[in-house]
Amino acid sequence: MIGLFDSGHGGLTIFRSLLRQFPQTRFVYLGDHANAPYGNRSSEEILDLTRAGVERLFGQGCRLVILACNTATAIACRSLQQNWLPQAGYPGHNILGVVAPMVEAATQTPWAVTAPQYPQKYNTDTIAVFGTRRTVASGVYREEILKRCPRVSVVEQECPELAGAIEAGAAEARLEAMIRADVEAMLERARGRAPERVILGCTHYPLVEHLFRRHLPPATRI
């Protein structure tokens, strides 16, 4: 049985995708709605809340827990994998995050490859990353992309209130205004160069992907 953990309902976007790919697998989804969103919390809070969610899913019989939350992945995943899990008393259990597959898709490079390879090392695209304040501040996307594609330009844009607004069921007009402002800020940071690709670095954001598409340059791929 596989558990999925998110700060709210954004991780359901990952859950639905996994259900389509693995219809015979049993999944348990846990959303920490009481503490959502995580994007503006401290690293210590995010680590504690994520660990509590993982322990709860382990306790329900999940041997693998996927952190279906970019903020939890960026801030807590590595610490939980390397420091907590080996001594937590859960042999045969594992924790995975969502950053690795996103970086693999963006760079066309397997996660295990951490040095530039041909032809990716000659890639000069611009990749824009939209994320929560804590995800962007962690620098995880920039660091992992540039390991594999050092000539790529990575433009990161904080969307500090967007995940919370989506979680709260804000009106589409309000969400669109927020996204329009974030896209405009990203383009200004990119000095007007339209990014070839965009990473929606929060699992809530695919729920409003149509609004991002409405305001991103037409040739930009999400």
PyRosetta script that sets phi, psi and omega in degrees:
from pyrosetta import init, pose_from_sequence

init()
pose = pose_from_sequence("MIGLFDSGHGGLTIFRSLLRQFPQTRFVYLGDHANAPYGNRSSEEILDLTRAGVERLFGQGCRLVILACNTATAIACRSLQQNWLPQAGYPGHNILGVVAPMVEAATQTPWAVTAPQYPQKYNTDTIAVFGTRRTVASGVYREEILKRCPRVSVVEQECPELAGAIEAGAAEARLEAMIRADVEAMLERARGRAPERVILGCTHYPLVEHLFRRHLPPATRI")
pose.set_psi(1, 138.0)
pose.set_omega(1, -176.8)
pose.set_phi(2, -113.1)
pose.set_psi(2, 132.1)
pose.set_omega(2, 176.8)
pose.set_phi(3, -102.0)
pose.set_psi(3, 146.1)
pose.set_omega(3, 173.6)
pose.set_phi(4, -122.3)
pose.set_psi(4, 133.4)
pose.set_omega(4, -178.2)
pose.set_phi(5, -125.1)
pose.set_psi(5, 134.0)
pose.set_omega(5, 175.4)
pose.set_phi(6, -144.2)
pose.set_psi(6, 164.5)
pose.set_omega(6, 177.9)
pose.set_phi(7, -72.1)
pose.set_psi(7, -13.4)
pose.set_omega(7, -179.2)
pose.set_phi(8, -164.6)
pose.set_psi(8, -134.3)
pose.set_omega(8, -177.3)
pose.set_phi(9, -100.9)
pose.set_psi(9, 3.3)
pose.set_omega(9, 178.4)
pose.set_phi(10, -61.3)
pose.set_psi(10, -35.8)
pose.set_omega(10, -178.8)
pose.set_phi(11, -65.1)
pose.set_psi(11, -11.7)
pose.set_omega(11, 175.6)
pose.set_phi(12, -62.7)
pose.set_psi(12, -22.7)
pose.set_omega(12, 175.4)
pose.set_phi(13, -64.4)
pose.set_psi(13, -37.8)
pose.set_omega(13, 176.1)
pose.set_phi(14, -71.8)
pose.set_psi(14, -42.4)
pose.set_omega(14, -178.9)
pose.set_phi(15, -57.3)
pose.set_psi(15, -46.7)
pose.set_omega(15, -178.9)
pose.set_phi(16, -63.5)
pose.set_psi(16, -40.0)
pose.set_omega(16, 179.3)
pose.set_phi(17, -63.9)
pose.set_psi(17, -42.8)
pose.set_omega(17, 179.4)
pose.set_phi(18, -66.3)
pose.set_psi(18, -37.6)
pose.set_omega(18, 178.1)
pose.set_phi(19, -61.7)
pose.set_psi(19, -38.6)
pose.set_omega(19, 178.5)
pose.set_phi(20, -66.7)
pose.set_psi(20, -38.4)
pose.set_omega(20, -176.2)
pose.set_phi(21, -81.3)
pose.set_psi(21, -30.9)
pose.set_omega(21, -175.7)
pose.set_phi(22, -131.2)
pose.set_psi(22, 69.1)
pose.set_omega(22, -173.6)
pose.set_phi(23, -65.8)
pose.set_psi(23, -19.2)
pose.set_omega(23, -178.9)
pose.set_phi(24, -91.6)
pose.set_psi(24, -4.7)
pose.set_omega(24, -177.3)
pose.set_phi(25, -87.0)
pose.set_psi(25, 141.6)
pose.set_omega(25, 175.9)
pose.set_phi(26, -87.5)
pose.set_psi(26, 131.7)
pose.set_omega(26, 179.8)
pose.set_phi(27, -124.4)
pose.set_psi(27, 149.8)
pose.set_omega(27, 170.6)
pose.set_phi(28, -126.3)
pose.set_psi(28, 128.7)
pose.set_omega(28, -179.3)
pose.set_phi(29, -109.9)
pose.set_psi(29, 131.5)
pose.set_omega(29, 177.5)
pose.set_phi(30, -126.3)
pose.set_psi(30, 117.3)
pose.set_omega(30, 175.9)
pose.set_phi(31, -111.3)
pose.set_psi(31, 125.8)
pose.set_omega(31, -178.2)
pose.set_phi(32, -86.8)
pose.set_psi(32, 66.5)
pose.set_omega(32, -174.8)
pose.set_phi(33, -62.3)
pose.set_psi(33, -28.9)
pose.set_omega(33, -177.6)
pose.set_phi(34, -64.6)
pose.set_psi(34, -26.2)
pose.set_omega(34, -176.5)
pose.set_phi(35, -115.9)
pose.set_psi(35, 7.2)
pose.set_omega(35, -179.3)
pose.set_phi(36, -73.7)
pose.set_psi(36, 149.2)
pose.set_omega(36, -7.0)
pose.set_phi(37, -87.3)
pose.set_psi(37, 165.0)
pose.set_omega(37, -179.9)
pose.set_phi(38, -89.5)
pose.set_psi(38, -14.9)
pose.set_omega(38, -166.5)
pose.set_phi(39, -61.3)
pose.set_psi(39, -21.6)
pose.set_omega(39, 179.8)
pose.set_phi(40, -110.8)
pose.set_psi(40, 9.1)
pose.set_omega(40, 179.5)
pose.set_phi(41, -85.6)
pose.set_psi(41, 166.2)
pose.set_omega(41, 178.3)
pose.set_phi(42, -74.3)
pose.set_psi(42, 161.3)
pose.set_omega(42, 177.9)
pose.set_phi(43, -59.7)
pose.set_psi(43, -39.2)
pose.set_omega(43, -179.1)
pose.set_phi(44, -63.6)
pose.set_psi(44, -43.3)
pose.set_omega(44, 178.3)
pose.set_phi(45, -63.1)
pose.set_psi(45, -45.3)
pose.set_omega(45, -178.3)
pose.set_phi(46, -61.7)
pose.set_psi(46, -43.1)
pose.set_omega(46, 179.7)
pose.set_phi(47, -62.8)
pose.set_psi(47, -46.1)
pose.set_omega(47, -178.4)
pose.set_phi(48, -64.7)
pose.set_psi(48, -44.1)
pose.set_omega(48, -178.8)
pose.set_phi(49, -67.1)
pose.set_psi(49, -39.4)
pose.set_omega(49, 180.0)
pose.set_phi(50, -68.1)
pose.set_psi(50, -43.3)
pose.set_omega(50, 177.9)
pose.set_phi(51, -60.1)
pose.set_psi(51, -41.8)
pose.set_omega(51, 179.1)
pose.set_phi(52, -62.5)
pose.set_psi(52, -40.7)
pose.set_omega(52, 178.3)
pose.set_phi(53, -65.7)
pose.set_psi(53, -41.9)
pose.set_omega(53, 178.7)
pose.set_phi(54, -63.1)
pose.set_psi(54, -44.4)
pose.set_omega(54, 179.7)
pose.set_phi(55, -61.4)
pose.set_psi(55, -39.4)
pose.set_omega(55, 179.2)
pose.set_phi(56, -63.3)
pose.set_psi(56, -41.8)
pose.set_omega(56, 179.4)
pose.set_phi(57, -70.1)
pose.set_psi(57, -39.2)
pose.set_omega(57, 173.4)
pose.set_phi(58, -58.3)
pose.set_psi(58, -41.7)
pose.set_omega(58, -179.8)
pose.set_phi(59, -64.7)
pose.set_psi(59, -22.5)
pose.set_omega(59, 178.1)
pose.set_phi(60, -90.5)
pose.set_psi(60, 5.1)
pose.set_omega(60, 174.7)
pose.set_phi(61, 102.8)
pose.set_psi(61, 5.6)
pose.set_omega(61, 178.5)
pose.set_phi(62, -80.5)
pose.set_psi(62, 127.5)
pose.set_omega(62, 177.3)
pose.set_phi(63, -93.8)
pose.set_psi(63, -17.2)
pose.set_omega(63, 174.4)
pose.set_phi(64, -127.6)
pose.set_psi(64, 131.1)
pose.set_omega(64, 174.5)
pose.set_phi(65, -120.1)
pose.set_psi(65, 126.9)
pose.set_omega(65, 175.6)
pose.set_phi(66, -100.4)
pose.set_psi(66, 123.8)
pose.set_omega(66, 175.2)
pose.set_phi(67, -79.5)
pose.set_psi(67, 95.5)
pose.set_omega(67, -176.4)
pose.set_phi(68, -85.2)
pose.set_psi(68, 47.4)
pose.set_omega(68, -175.6)
pose.set_phi(69, -149.5)
pose.set_psi(69, 122.1)
pose.set_omega(69, -179.0)
pose.set_phi(70, -65.0)
pose.set_psi(70, -39.4)
pose.set_omega(70, -178.7)
pose.set_phi(71, -65.8)
pose.set_psi(71, -46.0)
pose.set_omega(71, 177.8)
pose.set_phi(72, -62.1)
pose.set_psi(72, -39.4)
pose.set_omega(72, 178.3)
pose.set_phi(73, -64.4)
pose.set_psi(73, -48.5)
pose.set_omega(73, -175.9)
pose.set_phi(74, -63.8)
pose.set_psi(74, -38.0)
pose.set_omega(74, -172.8)
pose.set_phi(75, -94.9)
pose.set_psi(75, -37.5)
pose.set_omega(75, -167.9)
pose.set_phi(76, -113.0)
pose.set_psi(76, -24.3)
pose.set_omega(76, -167.7)
pose.set_phi(77, -59.6)
pose.set_psi(77, -51.8)
pose.set_omega(77, -175.6)
pose.set_phi(78, -63.7)
pose.set_psi(78, -40.6)
pose.set_omega(78, 178.8)
pose.set_phi(79, -63.5)
pose.set_psi(79, -42.7)
pose.set_omega(79, 178.9)
pose.set_phi(80, -66.0)
pose.set_psi(80, -41.2)
pose.set_omega(80, -179.9)
pose.set_phi(81, -64.8)
pose.set_psi(81, -46.3)
pose.set_omega(81, -169.8)
pose.set_phi(82, -91.4)
pose.set_psi(82, -33.6)
pose.set_omega(82, -172.7)
pose.set_phi(83, -106.3)
pose.set_psi(83, -42.1)
pose.set_omega(83, -174.3)
pose.set_phi(84, -87.8)
pose.set_psi(84, -50.0)
pose.set_omega(84, -171.7)
pose.set_phi(85, -60.3)
pose.set_psi(85, -41.7)
pose.set_omega(85, -178.0)
pose.set_phi(86, -60.5)
pose.set_psi(86, -23.5)
pose.set_omega(86, -178.3)
pose.set_phi(87, -117.9)
pose.set_psi(87, 13.0)
pose.set_omega(87, -175.1)
pose.set_phi(88, -89.1)
pose.set_psi(88, -7.5)
pose.set_omega(88, 178.3)
pose.set_phi(89, 84.0)
pose.set_psi(89, 31.2)
pose.set_omega(89, 177.9)
pose.set_phi(90, -125.4)
pose.set_psi(90, 69.0)
pose.set_omega(90, -179.8)
pose.set_phi(91, -63.0)
pose.set_psi(91, 142.5)
pose.set_omega(91, 179.1)
pose.set_phi(92, 78.1)
pose.set_psi(92, 8.7)
pose.set_omega(92, 178.7)
pose.set_phi(93, -105.1)
pose.set_psi(93, 159.0)
pose.set_omega(93, -179.2)
pose.set_phi(94, -148.5)
pose.set_psi(94, 160.1)
pose.set_omega(94, 179.0)
pose.set_phi(95, -130.2)
pose.set_psi(95, 131.3)
pose.set_omega(95, 176.6)
pose.set_phi(96, -127.4)
pose.set_psi(96, 158.6)
pose.set_omega(96, 178.4)
pose.set_phi(97, -120.0)
pose.set_psi(97, -173.8)
pose.set_omega(97, -176.3)
pose.set_phi(98, -105.6)
pose.set_psi(98, -6.6)
pose.set_omega(98, -178.5)
pose.set_phi(99, -68.9)
pose.set_psi(99, -42.5)
pose.set_omega(99, -175.7)
pose.set_phi(100, -55.9)
pose.set_psi(100, -52.4)
pose.set_omega(100, -179.7)
pose.set_phi(101, -65.2)
pose.set_psi(101, -29.5)
pose.set_omega(101, 177.4)
pose.set_phi(102, -67.6)
pose.set_psi(102, -42.3)
pose.set_omega(102, 178.8)
pose.set_phi(103, -67.7)
pose.set_psi(103, -40.4)
pose.set_omega(103, 176.9)
pose.set_phi(104, -57.7)
pose.set_psi(104, -44.7)
pose.set_omega(104, -179.0)
pose.set_phi(105, -67.1)
pose.set_psi(105, -39.8)
pose.set_omega(105, -176.8)
pose.set_phi(106, -70.9)
pose.set_psi(106, -33.1)
pose.set_omega(106, -175.6)
pose.set_phi(107, -104.4)
pose.set_psi(107, -8.0)
pose.set_omega(107, -176.0)
pose.set_phi(108, 55.3)
pose.set_psi(108, 40.1)
pose.set_omega(108, -177.2)
pose.set_phi(109, -136.9)
pose.set_psi(109, 131.5)
pose.set_omega(109, 177.3)
pose.set_phi(110, -59.2)
pose.set_psi(110, 146.7)
pose.set_omega(110, -178.5)
pose.set_phi(111, -57.6)
pose.set_psi(111, -34.5)
pose.set_omega(111, -177.8)
pose.set_phi(112, -67.8)
pose.set_psi(112, -19.0)
pose.set_omega(112, 179.4)
pose.set_phi(113, -89.5)
pose.set_psi(113, 113.7)
pose.set_omega(113, -175.3)
pose.set_phi(114, -115.3)
pose.set_psi(114, 21.2)
pose.set_omega(114, 175.8)
pose.set_phi(115, -135.2)
pose.set_psi(115, 152.6)
pose.set_omega(115, -177.9)
pose.set_phi(116, -59.6)
pose.set_psi(116, 137.1)
pose.set_omega(116, 177.3)
pose.set_phi(117, -124.2)
pose.set_psi(117, 155.0)
pose.set_omega(117, 174.1)
pose.set_phi(118, -73.0)
pose.set_psi(118, 136.6)
pose.set_omega(118, 1.0)
pose.set_phi(119, -94.3)
pose.set_psi(119, 1.3)
pose.set_omega(119, -173.0)
pose.set_phi(120, -60.7)
pose.set_psi(120, -29.4)
pose.set_omega(120, -176.1)
pose.set_phi(121, -68.2)
pose.set_psi(121, -13.2)
pose.set_omega(121, 177.2)
pose.set_phi(122, -100.3)
pose.set_psi(122, 4.8)
pose.set_omega(122, -178.1)
pose.set_phi(123, -69.7)
pose.set_psi(123, 127.0)
pose.set_omega(123, -179.8)
pose.set_phi(124, -118.8)
pose.set_psi(124, 23.6)
pose.set_omega(124, 178.7)
pose.set_phi(125, -64.2)
pose.set_psi(125, 164.2)
pose.set_omega(125, 167.5)
pose.set_phi(126, -105.9)
pose.set_psi(126, 127.3)
pose.set_omega(126, 177.4)
pose.set_phi(127, -115.3)
pose.set_psi(127, 123.6)
pose.set_omega(127, 177.0)
pose.set_phi(128, -98.9)
pose.set_psi(128, 137.7)
pose.set_omega(128, 178.8)
pose.set_phi(129, -119.8)
pose.set_psi(129, 120.0)
pose.set_omega(129, 172.4)
pose.set_phi(130, -100.5)
pose.set_psi(130, 130.6)
pose.set_omega(130, -177.9)
pose.set_phi(131, -157.5)
pose.set_psi(131, 177.3)
pose.set_omega(131, 175.3)
pose.set_phi(132, -72.4)
pose.set_psi(132, 168.8)
pose.set_omega(132, -179.6)
pose.set_phi(133, -58.2)
pose.set_psi(133, -44.4)
pose.set_omega(133, -176.3)
pose.set_phi(134, -72.3)
pose.set_psi(134, -36.3)
pose.set_omega(134, 177.6)
pose.set_phi(135, -64.1)
pose.set_psi(135, -46.9)
pose.set_omega(135, -179.8)
pose.set_phi(136, -65.0)
pose.set_psi(136, -42.8)
pose.set_omega(136, -178.9)
pose.set_phi(137, -63.6)
pose.set_psi(137, -28.4)
pose.set_omega(137, -179.7)
pose.set_phi(138, -67.0)
pose.set_psi(138, -26.6)
pose.set_omega(138, -179.2)
pose.set_phi(139, 71.5)
pose.set_psi(139, 11.6)
pose.set_omega(139, -172.2)
pose.set_phi(140, -65.3)
pose.set_psi(140, -39.6)
pose.set_omega(140, -179.2)
pose.set_phi(141, -68.2)
pose.set_psi(141, -46.3)
pose.set_omega(141, 178.7)
pose.set_phi(142, -58.0)
pose.set_psi(142, -48.1)
pose.set_omega(142, -177.2)
pose.set_phi(143, -60.7)
pose.set_psi(143, -48.7)
pose.set_omega(143, -174.2)
pose.set_phi(144, -73.8)
pose.set_psi(144, -33.3)
pose.set_omega(144, 176.7)
pose.set_phi(145, -67.4)
pose.set_psi(145, -45.9)
pose.set_omega(145, -175.8)
pose.set_phi(146, -70.5)
pose.set_psi(146, -23.4)
pose.set_omega(146, 172.7)
pose.set_phi(147, -59.1)
pose.set_psi(147, -37.4)
pose.set_omega(147, -172.4)
pose.set_phi(148, -98.3)
pose.set_psi(148, -30.0)
pose.set_omega(148, -178.9)
pose.set_phi(149, -134.5)
pose.set_psi(149, 79.1)
pose.set_omega(149, -171.2)
pose.set_phi(150, -67.6)
pose.set_psi(150, -16.2)
pose.set_omega(150, -179.7)
pose.set_phi(151, -93.8)
pose.set_psi(151, -5.0)
pose.set_omega(151, 177.7)
pose.set_phi(152, -70.1)
pose.set_psi(152, 144.4)
pose.set_omega(152, 171.7)
pose.set_phi(153, -96.2)
pose.set_psi(153, 123.3)
pose.set_omega(153, 179.6)
pose.set_phi(154, -107.1)
pose.set_psi(154, 120.3)
pose.set_omega(154, 179.1)
pose.set_phi(155, -113.0)
pose.set_psi(155, 117.4)
pose.set_omega(155, -177.1)
pose.set_phi(156, -106.3)
pose.set_psi(156, 138.2)
pose.set_omega(156, -178.3)
pose.set_phi(157, -130.2)
pose.set_psi(157, 118.2)
pose.set_omega(157, 174.1)
pose.set_phi(158, -70.1)
pose.set_psi(158, 140.2)
pose.set_omega(158, 171.9)
pose.set_phi(159, -126.5)
pose.set_psi(159, 73.1)
pose.set_omega(159, -164.9)
pose.set_phi(160, -63.6)
pose.set_psi(160, -25.2)
pose.set_omega(160, -176.7)
pose.set_phi(161, -110.5)
pose.set_psi(161, -5.2)
pose.set_omega(161, -169.7)
pose.set_phi(162, -68.3)
pose.set_psi(162, -47.2)
pose.set_omega(162, -178.2)
pose.set_phi(163, -60.5)
pose.set_psi(163, -42.0)
pose.set_omega(163, 179.1)
pose.set_phi(164, -63.7)
pose.set_psi(164, -38.1)
pose.set_omega(164, 179.0)
pose.set_phi(165, -67.3)
pose.set_psi(165, -40.3)
pose.set_omega(165, 177.2)
pose.set_phi(166, -64.2)
pose.set_psi(166, -45.5)
pose.set_omega(166, -179.5)
pose.set_phi(167, -59.3)
pose.set_psi(167, -37.1)
pose.set_omega(167, -177.2)
pose.set_phi(168, -82.5)
pose.set_psi(168, -3.0)
pose.set_omega(168, 179.1)
pose.set_phi(169, 74.6)
pose.set_psi(169, 36.9)
pose.set_omega(169, -179.4)
pose.set_phi(170, -61.0)
pose.set_psi(170, 154.6)
pose.set_omega(170, 179.2)
pose.set_phi(171, -62.0)
pose.set_psi(171, 148.2)
pose.set_omega(171, -177.1)
pose.set_phi(172, -60.4)
pose.set_psi(172, -35.1)
pose.set_omega(172, -179.9)
pose.set_phi(173, -62.1)
pose.set_psi(173, -39.6)
pose.set_omega(173, 178.5)
pose.set_phi(174, -68.4)
pose.set_psi(174, -42.6)
pose.set_omega(174, 179.1)
pose.set_phi(175, -62.7)
pose.set_psi(175, -41.3)
pose.set_omega(175, -179.5)
pose.set_phi(176, -64.7)
pose.set_psi(176, -39.2)
pose.set_omega(176, 178.8)
pose.set_phi(177, -63.1)
pose.set_psi(177, -40.2)
pose.set_omega(177, 178.9)
pose.set_phi(178, -65.4)
pose.set_psi(178, -44.7)
pose.set_omega(178, -178.2)
pose.set_phi(179, -67.2)
pose.set_psi(179, -40.6)
pose.set_omega(179, 177.7)
pose.set_phi(180, -58.9)
pose.set_psi(180, -44.1)
pose.set_omega(180, 179.4)
pose.set_phi(181, -64.9)
pose.set_psi(181, -40.0)
pose.set_omega(181, -179.8)
pose.set_phi(182, -67.9)
pose.set_psi(182, -39.9)
pose.set_omega(182, 178.3)
pose.set_phi(183, -66.0)
pose.set_psi(183, -42.5)
pose.set_omega(183, 178.4)
pose.set_phi(184, -62.2)
pose.set_psi(184, -40.3)
pose.set_omega(184, 178.4)
pose.set_phi(185, -65.3)
pose.set_psi(185, -39.0)
pose.set_omega(185, 178.2)
pose.set_phi(186, -63.6)
pose.set_psi(186, -44.8)
pose.set_omega(186, -179.2)
pose.set_phi(187, -64.9)
pose.set_psi(187, -35.4)
pose.set_omega(187, 175.8)
pose.set_phi(188, -65.3)
pose.set_psi(188, -41.5)
pose.set_omega(188, 178.4)
pose.set_phi(189, -65.6)
pose.set_psi(189, -32.5)
pose.set_omega(189, 178.4)
pose.set_phi(190, -83.2)
pose.set_psi(190, 6.3)
pose.set_omega(190, 179.4)
pose.set_phi(191, 57.5)
pose.set_psi(191, 38.7)
pose.set_omega(191, 174.5)
pose.set_phi(192, 83.1)
pose.set_psi(192, -6.1)
pose.set_omega(192, 179.7)
pose.set_phi(193, -78.5)
pose.set_psi(193, 123.4)
pose.set_omega(193, 179.3)
pose.set_phi(194, -70.0)
pose.set_psi(194, 127.9)
pose.set_omega(194, 178.5)
pose.set_phi(195, -68.8)
pose.set_psi(195, 143.6)
pose.set_omega(195, 175.3)
pose.set_phi(196, -71.1)
pose.set_psi(196, -34.6)
pose.set_omega(196, -177.5)
pose.set_phi(197, -138.0)
pose.set_psi(197, 153.9)
pose.set_omega(197, 177.5)
pose.set_phi(198, -129.1)
pose.set_psi(198, 136.9)
pose.set_omega(198, 170.9)
pose.set_phi(199, -105.3)
pose.set_psi(199, 121.9)
pose.set_omega(199, 172.4)
pose.set_phi(200, -85.8)
pose.set_psi(200, 92.9)
pose.set_omega(200, -169.1)
pose.set_phi(201, -86.3)
pose.set_psi(201, 41.1)
pose.set_omega(201, 173.0)
pose.set_phi(202, -155.6)
pose.set_psi(202, 133.2)
pose.set_omega(202, -175.1)
pose.set_phi(203, -71.2)
pose.set_psi(203, -9.5)
pose.set_omega(203, 171.3)
pose.set_phi(204, -74.6)
pose.set_psi(204, -30.1)
pose.set_omega(204, -169.2)
pose.set_phi(205, -66.1)
pose.set_psi(205, -33.1)
pose.set_omega(205, 176.1)
pose.set_phi(206, -59.2)
pose.set_psi(206, -20.9)
pose.set_omega(206, 177.0)
pose.set_phi(207, -66.3)
pose.set_psi(207, -21.0)
pose.set_omega(207, 178.1)
pose.set_phi(208, -123.4)
pose.set_psi(208, 30.1)
pose.set_omega(208, -179.4)
pose.set_phi(209, -57.3)
pose.set_psi(209, -35.5)
pose.set_omega(209, -179.2)
pose.set_phi(210, -62.2)
pose.set_psi(210, -29.8)
pose.set_omega(210, 178.4)
pose.set_phi(211, -76.2)
pose.set_psi(211, -36.8)
pose.set_omega(211, 173.6)
pose.set_phi(212, -62.0)
pose.set_psi(212, -45.0)
pose.set_omega(212, -178.7)
pose.set_phi(213, -61.5)
pose.set_psi(213, -33.4)
pose.set_omega(213, -178.2)
pose.set_phi(214, -64.5)
pose.set_psi(214, -28.8)
pose.set_omega(214, -173.3)
pose.set_phi(215, -113.8)
pose.set_psi(215, -11.7)
pose.set_omega(215, 174.2)
pose.set_phi(216, -78.4)
pose.set_psi(216, 156.0)
pose.set_omega(216, 175.2)
pose.set_phi(217, -56.6)
pose.set_psi(217, 144.7)
pose.set_omega(217, -174.0)
pose.set_phi(218, -56.8)
pose.set_psi(218, -33.4)
pose.set_omega(218, -175.6)
pose.set_phi(219, -83.8)
pose.set_psi(219, -7.5)
pose.set_omega(219, -177.8)
pose.set_phi(220, -74.9)
pose.set_psi(220, 132.0)
pose.set_omega(220, 180.0)
pose.set_phi(221, -99.8)
pose.set_psi(221, 137.0)
pose.set_omega(221, 175.8)
pose.set_phi(222, -98.7)
pose.dump_pdb("model.pdb")
